[in-house]
């Protein structure tokens, strides 16, 4: 199985459909409840639910996920029964295969219960009709890329005695975000005045996103949160809550980090840990959801596809 430990849970939904074709006489027996094997629709529904739950046992590369909802519905035509399987799960990976397996489970049970009365049954058109969930559902699209800056805060890196790793991790991550353009990469010492000066300089230059790495721990020279907090117009505690929760699921040490995030005018400022692993996991925790903040900052609210204020703001750039 592929590695999904870096992903976060979202509500996943999938609908799969398939049909079984039979004779009009068989359809009438189904409607009348006179098929010898009993209530074939309820048997098929039970088979579908069982199949959904056992998906990882038969589709070998599927991850086991908790299924929160499974609904099997039918459309009965003159010579067919259409099966529709809708599944929901709050999970790291999609529920498409579970939906497909559920639909197939219903169809194969229909086949089994109807074959004594119809030798010409045909299963057709098993397909995934819709899916929802995962990070692609949370990406916002703008007319321009976000302008981003990275600040590495470390005495030893600034002095050249230690190579930067965490800043490069952040840079690599952002380069894979299509809407982010990294235009500044700065290395400065652990000094409150220099941290504040650099952040204010980048904010004044119109950077949408300013991310620092380093100085968020409990060491004697860890001053980054103290430097940043007085500069903020608004704190955004949900960002740091997401970072610490994501990190805590992976290491108990995450609770010792003191990240802070907030808004200065129209710039989002986020402080991340100085470890490369902590920086990477923090980026995984906040993207792509973080990008949804910018339509709100620009006056477009949650509806970022057509707000006049947002279009006006973008037209100035």
N, C-alpha and C positions, 0 to 999 in steps of 0.2 A: 504493500500500500504506500501511496505517496505520503510525505510528511505534511500534516496540517496543524502541527502544534503551535505555529505562529498565528493562526487565524483566530478570530473572535466569534462568539455566538451571535447569530442573528436569526430572526424568524424566517424560516424557509418554507415555501409552499410549492407544490407541484400537482398538476392534473394530468392524468394519462387516460387515454380512451382506446377502446377496441370493440369490435363487433363480431358476433357469431351469426351466421346466416343459416336459416332453417326453412322448413316448409310452413305455409300458412296454417296448416292443420296442427303442427306442433306449437305454433304461437298460440292458437286457441286453447290448447291443452294447458299451456303455461298460465294463461289468463284465468282459466277455470280451476286451476289447481288440481288437475287430474293426471299429471305425470306420475307414473308408478313410483318413482323414487322420492316423491313428496314435493315440498315447496322448494323448487329449484333455485329461485332467486335468493332465498334466505341461506340456502346451502352455499351458493356461490359467494354471498356476502361474507359468510364466516370463513370460507376458503381464502378470500381476498385479504381479509385482515390477518389471517395466519401467515399468508405469503409475504405480506408487507413486513411483519415482525421478523421473519426469517431471511430477509434479503441477504444479509452478509454471509449466511451459511451456504448460499447457492451461487451468489455473484461474488467471487472470491476476493476481488480487490475493493469491495465496498467497506467503508468504515461503519461499525455499529453506532447507530444514533438512537436517541430516545424519540419515539413517535408520540406526538401530543394529540394528533387528530387523524382519524381515518374515516372517510365517508365514501360509501359505494352507492351509486345511483344508477338507474336504468332508464333507457328510452326503448320502448317496444314498438316496432314497426310491423308491417304486414308479414315480413319474412325475415326479420332480424331482431336481435336484442343488442343494443348499444350499452356498453359498460363504461361508466365514468368513475375513476378513482381519484379522490382529492386527499392529499396528505399534507400535514403541517408538522414542523419540528423546529425547536429552537436549538440550533446546532452549529458546528463549525463548517459543515459541508452540506451539500444539497440533498434533497429528498426525492430527486427525480427517479432514481432506480427503484426506490421503495414504491413509488406510485405506479411505475411500469410493472413491477412485480405483482402489485395488488390487482391491477387490471387483468394481467395474465392469469393470476390465481382465480379470479372470478370466471374468466372465459373458459379455462380448462375444467373447472368444476361444472360449468354449464354444459360443456361438451360431455362430461362423464354422466351427468344426470339425464341428458336428452338423447344420448346415443341409442338407448333401447327402443326409442320411438322414431328415430330418424337416422338413417345410415349415411346421409349426405350432408352432414354438418360441416361448416367451413368457418374457421377463425380468420378474420381479416382485419387489416388496418390498425394494428396495435401501434400506438404512437404517443409521444409526449406532446400535449397540446399547449401547456403553459408551465412556466416556472418563475419563481420570484425569490429574492433573498440573496445574501452575500454582498461583498463589497462593491460590485458593479452597480448595485441599486442605489448606492449612496454617493456616487461621484457626481459632482456638479460641473456643468459646462459653462465656460465664460468666453467672451470675445477675445480675451488675452490671457497669457500665462500669469500666474501669481509671481510677484517679484520677491525673492527670498534671500536672506542673509544667514550665514552660519558664523557663530563666534565660539572659538575654542578658548576656554579660560583655564590656564595652567601656567604656573611659574616655570616649571621644568620644560614644557614645550616651548614657551616663549623664549627661554634661554638657549634652546637648541640641544638640551641634554636628553630629551625624551621625544620620541616620534609620536605624532598625533595619530590616534586610531579612531576615536569616537567621532570626531568631526568628519573623517572620511566615510564612516559608516552612514552618517546623516546625509552627506552629500550624495553617496551612491543611492540611498533610498529615494531622495528627492528627485534624482535624475530619472527615476523610473515613473515618477508622477508627471503625466503629460502636461499638466497645467502649472507646473512650478519651474521657474527660471532662476537658477542660482547666480546672483550677480555680485555677491560679496562673500569672502571667506577670510575671516580675521582671526589672528591668534594674539591674545593679550594675557597679562599676568593676573594672578588672584589679588585684585586690588579694587576696592569698592568704587573709588573715584573713577578709575579707568573703565570699569565695567559700565558705570552709569554714563560716562562720556561717550563711549562707543555706541551704546544702545540709543541714546538720544540723537547721535549723529546719523545713525541708520534710519531711525524713525523720521527724522527731518528730511531725509532723502527719498522718502515715500515707499519704503519697503513694506510690503503687505505682511510678510512673515519673517520674524527674527527669532532664530533658534540658537540658544547657547548650550554648550556642553561643559560640565565641570563645575565644581564648587557647590554641589547641592547636598553633600553629606554632612557628617558630624565632626570633621577634622578641624584643627585650629585655624586653618586658612580657608575654610569653606564659607564664603560670604555672599555667594551669588543671589540667593533669595532675598537677603537683607538689602542688597544693592538694587534689585529690580522692583521690589514691592512698592517703595515710595514713588516710583515713576508711573505706576499704573493708574489709569482713570477708572477701570473696572477690572476686578479679578474674575477669572473664569475657572472656578473650582472643579467643574466637571471634567476638564482636561486632565488635571493632575489626579483626580479620582480614578479616571480611566487608566492612566499610566500605572498608578500604584496597584490597582486591582489586577491588571494584566500581569504586572511583574510579580505580585504576590502569589499568583497561581503557578509561578515557575520557581521562585526562590523566596524564602522567608526574609532575606536581606532587603527586599524591596521596600519594606515598611520603614527602613531607616533613611530613605532618601527624602529630601525636602523640596521637591520641585514646586515651582510656582508658575502660573500662567495668567495672562490678562491682556487688556487692551489699552494701548496708548494712542489716542486719536484714532487713526484707522489701521494701525499696525498691531498684529497679534504677536506677543512676546512670550516665548516658552523657554523655560530652563530645564535642561535634561541632565542626567547623570554623566559623570566623566568616564565611566567604563564603556567600552565598545558594545558589550552585550546589553547593558542597561539602556544605552542610546538606541540600539536597534529595536529592542522590545518596546521601548517607548514610542518609537515611530510606528511600529506595527499596531500599537494600541489606539493611536489617534487618527490615523489615516485609513480610509478616505473621509471619515466623518468630519474632520476638522475643516475641510474646504467649504462645508455648508455655512460656516460662520460668515464668509465674506459677502454673500448676497445680503445678509442681514446688516452687516456693517455698512454696506453701500446704499442701504435704504430699500432694498428689494424684498425684504421679509423672507418668509420660507418659500414663497413662490418665485424661484429664480429664473423662470423661463420667459416671463413676459412683463415684469414690472417696469413701469415707465421710469421710476427713479433710478433703477439699476441701469437701464439703457442710457439714461442721461449721464450717470457717473462714468460708465465705460466710454462714452463718446468723448470725454475730456482727456482720456489717456492717449 
